[in-house]
Amino acid sequence: MTYAVALLHPERVHALAALSGFLPQGGELLLERRPLAGRPIFVSHGSLDDLVPVELARRSVSLLKESGASVTYCEAETGHKVGPDCLKGVESFFSSIYNQPVIPDQK
């Protein structure tokens, strides 16, 4: 769903994270217009995902890069969920974009 919103309304998207997903059918045609060029995108996928094959995520990453998006890809040996390293990766991704911790220090 994240990809669909970003492709249909790129003006509303500064950055995005796609977790265990893939580009929707027809997404490659929308990418030809380069609507996400330069946009930071974090993609996480489990290599053992039995709901969404990892090949779909890898193809999505390739298409996004070809269209000019700035993609960070994290693949973990897990099923249809976000692995611990990728969870840290998505936090670092958004922290670096917004120059502040995603989860503030708990005091």
Secondary structure as UniProt FT lines:
FT   HELIX           2..8
FT   HELIX           10..12
FT   STRAND          16..19
FT   TURN            25..26
FT   HELIX           27..31
FT   TURN            32..33
FT   TURN            35..38
FT   STRAND          40..46
FT   TURN            47..48
FT   HELIX           54..66
FT   TURN            67..68
FT   STRAND          70..76
FT   HELIX           84..98
//
